[in-house]
Amino acid sequence: MHTRLPSRPRPAIKKVKEKNSLPAICGRVCPQETQCQKFCIVGKKGDPLSIGRLERFIADYELQKGVTVPPRSNSPVSGKVAIVGSGPAGLTAAADLAKLGHEVVIFEALHTPGGVLMYGIPEFRLPKKTVQAEVDYVKKLI
């Protein structure tokens, strides 16, 4: 399997973040081989795209160059949405809802946001600074 890197990382990260607000995390710990690459149509004629490596590369590039936060939706929604827990599901839900224009509040019982990402995955597999950067991105969205 070979890796195809984007020639223009900024548009690539923008495209990835339309559907995935945590690409630096997903690029490191998600089982892309069975969840994404298995269904990649490029794989019908050759090797599928290395989705995880692509996500990781462009997310790391963005962290080095400065994270870009998309503008809030022009159509604000009335009311607030409460998210209980700041693990991967809570962060994803908060980011997706904020992108749609909802006002989001996250409640977390522990000292540091991130849930299992911070407390359950070892540092060598998922660096805490990577998790913190993704949490900070979601905070900027909400």
N, C-alpha and C positions, 0 to 999 in steps of 0.2 A: 504494500500500500504506500502510495506517495502522498505528500502533502502539497496542496496548492494554496499558496498564500495570496492574499489580495494585493493588487498593485496599488490600490488607493485605500489605506486603512480607515480614514475618516468616514467615507460613505458606507464602508462595510460595517463599522460599528453602529452607525445610525440605523442601518437596515436590520442588524441583529437585535438591537435594543427595541425595535418595534414590537417584537414578540417575546424577548427574553431580557428582563431587567438585571439578571445576575450572570452574565456570560463568563466572567472570570471564575466564578464558582462552578458553573456547569461544565466549563471547559476542563476542569480539574477532577471533579468527582462523579459526574453523571456517567452512566453506562451508554455512551453514544453509539457504540458498536451495535447494540441491540435495539435502542430506541430511535435513533436517527439514521445512521448510516445503512442500516438494514433496508430502509425504505427509500434511499437515495436513488433517483432514476439514472444518475450518471453511472452508478454501479452496474447497470444492465449491459453496458458496453465496455466496462473496464473497472477500475477501482473506484469505489464511492468516495465522495469528498470526505476528508477527515474533519468532520464537523467540530469535534471537541478541540482539536488542535487549532482550528481556525478561530473558534470562539476565544480560546485562551490567548492566542497571539494578538488578536485585535483588541481584546480587553486590556491586556498588559501594555500594549502600545498606547492606548488611550490613557491609562493610569500614569504612564511616563510623560505624556505630552500635555495632560490636563483633561479632566473629565468635562464633557459637554452635556449640559442638562437641557432637554427639550423644553420649549415654552409650554406653559399650561394651556389646557383646552380653552377655546373661546366661549364654549357653551357651559357655564357653571351650572352645577346641579344643586338644588336646594337640599339642605340637611347635611348631616355628617355620617361617616361610616366608621365604626369602631372595629379595629382588628385586635384580637386577643392573641398575643404571642408574636414574637419577632423572629421566628425560625424561617426556613426557606419558603414555606407556604404563606406565612403572614407577610413577609417582605414582598413576595411576588404579587399577592392580592393587593397590598397597599400601593405598589407601583402601578399596577394595571388600573386600579380605580382612580388614582391621581391623574393618570394620563387621560382618562375619560372625563376629568373635570370634577370629580368628587372631592370633598374635603375629608381627609383621612386622619384618624388618630390611632396610634399603635400603643397598646398596653403590654408591658413586659414585666414579669415577676422577678427576673434575675437582674443582676447588676449591669450586664453587657448585652446589648441586642445581638441576635444571631442564632439563638437556640442551639440546636445540634451542630450547626456550622462552627460555633465557637467552643462548645463544651463537649462535643462528641466525636469530632474528627481530629486526628492527630495533626500537629503542626507540620510534619514532613509531608503530609498528604494535601493539606489545605492551610497555607500560611494565614495566621490571624490578621495580618495587615491587609491581605486580600479580602477577607471577610469584612473587615472594618471599612475598606474603600467601597465595597458594594453597599453596605449599610448606609454609609454617608451619601451615596448616590440616591438611594431611595428616600432618605431624609430630605434631600434637596428637591425631590419631586413633590413631596407632600408639604 
